[in-house]
Amino acid sequence: MFSDQLKQQAQPILSGILEHPFIQGIANGNVAPAALQFYVQQDFQYLNEFIKIYGNAIAKSNDRELMGFFNDQISFILNSEIHPHHIFCNIARINYEDQQHATPAPKAYLYESHMHRAGETGSLLNILAAFQPCPWTYTEIADHLVAQGAATKDNPFYDWIMFYASDDNDKSMSDTVFAFVDRFAKQASNEELATASQYFLKSCELEWQFWEHAFYQQDWQFKATLDHAKEDFKS
Ligand SMILES: Cc1ncc(CN)c(N)n1
């Protein structure tokens, strides 16, 4: 199956994510508030962009099952994925509403642009491949943390881990996406599969970069210049 090949190709990147100090911090119940704040600020913008990408993907879909899936994803972001953001905000002791106006930092901007680029190819296989590391790596992270015994009630990140951990009774979102990927892959040429694989692997790396930029709060070198310019146009 193409999805098995993708998972196998991504193993070095997935290992890098699982070993990342941000994830280790979640496991130990100890992440710097500045890293949590940066993550929430950037993730809020990233998920906004995802809603637009899903809207675009619906416009490219012809079958109701896929339209329904993208629609469910939009609802999930709007109604459920605010929960893990609230958990990070509570731990960092910051107000969620105050975190919703950040300028996308370079890595988040790159990831969002990468997703839009996949959308512009017009290929649902590319879109799904580029999108899949988002649910897949989070399920892998949470399941790994559960397996290593980090999901204890005294860990302040317990609810965050359980939010993303796979539910034995339910097919995970990530399994659903892999099933769609395999469906489209059956009709694809080797060249199309190679392109989709690149979209998938780059998104996996960008997931790693996302943790990295939040952990070290990597922003634009000339962020103050960008922010001052915004002020110039405020009426
Ligand atoms: C960057 C990123 N990747 C994945 C997820 C989980 N949907 C997220 N909230 N943010």
The ligand as an SDF file (V2000), in Angstrom:
LIG
                    3D

 10 10  0  0  0  0  0  0  0  0999 V2000
    1.1820   22.4010   13.3350 C   0  0  0  0  0  0  0  0  0  0  0  0
    0.0890   21.4450   13.7330 C   0  0  0  0  0  0  0  0  0  0  0  0
    0.1020   20.1930   13.2380 N   0  0  0  0  0  0  0  0  0  0  0  0
   -0.9140   19.3520   13.6260 C   0  0  0  0  0  0  0  0  0  0  0  0
   -1.9190   19.7300   14.4720 C   0  0  0  0  0  0  0  0  0  0  0  0
   -2.9530   18.7560   14.8980 C   0  0  0  0  0  0  0  0  0  0  0  0
   -4.1340   18.8870   14.1400 N   0  0  0  0  0  0  0  0  0  0  0  0
   -1.8830   21.0190   14.9200 C   0  0  0  0  0  0  0  0  0  0  0  0
   -2.8310   21.4970   15.7540 N   0  0  0  0  0  0  0  0  0  0  0  0
   -0.8660   21.8940   14.5650 N   0  0  0  0  0  0  0  0  0  0  0  0
  1  2  1  0
  2  3  1  0
  2 10  2  0
  3  4  2  0
  4  5  1  0
  5  6  1  0
  5  8  2  0
  6  7  1  0
  8  9  1  0
  8 10  1  0
M  END
$$$$
